Every structure is written in C-alpha cells, then in structure tokens.
Amino acid sequence: MIPSSLPLAALAGKVAIVSGSTQGVGADIARALASSGAAVVLLGHEADAGRALAAELLAGGAAGALYCATDIERDEDIERCIDLALVRFGRLDILVNSACVYLDHGIDSSREEWHQTLGVNLISAAIFTQKAVPHMGRGGVIVNLGSTGGKFGAAGRALYPASKAALLQLTKSLAVTLAPRGIRVVAVSPAWTWSPAIAAMSGDSRATADAVAAPFHPLGRVGDGHEVGNAVAFLASEAASWITGIDLPVDGGFSILGPDRGISPRTWFAQAEAP
C-alpha cells in the first residue's frame, strides 16, 4: 500500500466504497483509504485488476478489501454493491465518486456522447450518493472527484469540463442538504496527475510528463495518485470534521496561475523584444 500522511488508524473501523478504483487515481485513493485503516469496496469494469488490487490491499494489512463488478449507470448494480458492503462489513461510512470517462470531441460531440459522459461523471455520482446516504450515519462522508478541468476554459473540450463543473456545484448543494444528517460532502480537484491517460500521452515517460507539466504547475511536475489519495483520506477522516461543501485543489498550484502563468508582464515583454 502507498504511504499515508495520516495516522495509521485514522479511518479504523470505517468502510468505504470507491467507484472507478480498478486503475489510476481511483486505485491510489483506495490504497490511501486502506493505509489509513478503512475497509474498501472496489468498483470498476476491470475485474482482474479489481481482484488483484483487493488482494494487494489485504496482503498489505488492509482491514478488508473486496471487488464488486458494478456498472454505475445501472441502479440495481449500485444497490447490489452497497448491499455487499453492508453484508461483508456491516456498515458504510465513506463514498468516493471517482469513476469518470474522458470521451470528449468538444463542440462536435454527439448527443449520445453527452449523455454517456454526464451519465457516468455526474448522474451516477448523484444516484450513488442518493442510494448510499440512507445507510450512512452521522459522520458519513461523500467525496467527489472534481478536476481543474471543471474550472477553466479549454479549446476543443466540452463534455468532461462541463461534467466536472456540474459535479463541483452538486457537491455544494448536497453538502447543505445532508448537513442536518451529520454527513459531510466535499470535493477534491486534481490537476495533471500521473495516470494511464498521462502515461499514454507522454510515451510512458514520467520525465517527459513532468517537463511538459512544469510551466503550468508551480511545483514543477505532474502529481502522483497517492497525493490525491492522501487528500481524500484526510477529508474522510475526523481531522476534517468541520469541513464540508468545499473543493480542495490538489494541483501543484495549477489553479492559482492566470494566463500569464505567474510570470510578470515585464518578463513577457522582455522575451518578446529579445532577438
């Protein structure tokens, strides 16, 4: 399991469901929760990867881990997964809505592509929350995976940013709605994070990914999945008990920069005048 920045038992006795957790950042979130003491239910389409990760977590000392084959666009699958968590572990404390698709042809996207993206990235998170909440007591936590992509314009994109922007707004509304029940709702928004998608774009070269990312991230690199996972584990813990309705950027400073990338106009004009 990945190292956690929280005390080892910060989530001891807690049970978490993490959608989209058979690979990439979702898997690292599951690792972070397990490292902090939670039993974890893994969801995703990659059955072999899900079972392998469950075995990895158990071998690393996790309080519990299992894979549940789930299509999050099917209500009955969501209900079956929640029931499995309750039968195996007796409770449900944490839901992480991490599953997403990156299908995006911008303005040329079809109606079907819009429905697919919103169905996975937004609607399924809302329905999963709806069905999980009746089984969560006071102290329960919903964590939605946002993105810096949901906060800024991007040429050639439309679906993914729109879905993430909507999910961040949903986080605020759900936080107010569920506060009287003692359930917190928060979001975590990564910027460029090492994952299968970044690996594919960089030719599986971390050095290349860091070099390309450096101008847009003040910390000078892409993020690591465990850094996102540790943020999720913190927000799910009692250490964050007075935090709800917020979006925590885990982005190496990406979101603090403007179009000038943090470089003063004097520098830009000096570069333009250089021969």
Order of alpha helices (4+ residues) and beta strands (2+ residues): beta-alpha-beta-alpha-beta-alpha-beta-alpha-alpha-beta-alpha-beta-alpha-alpha-alpha-beta-alpha
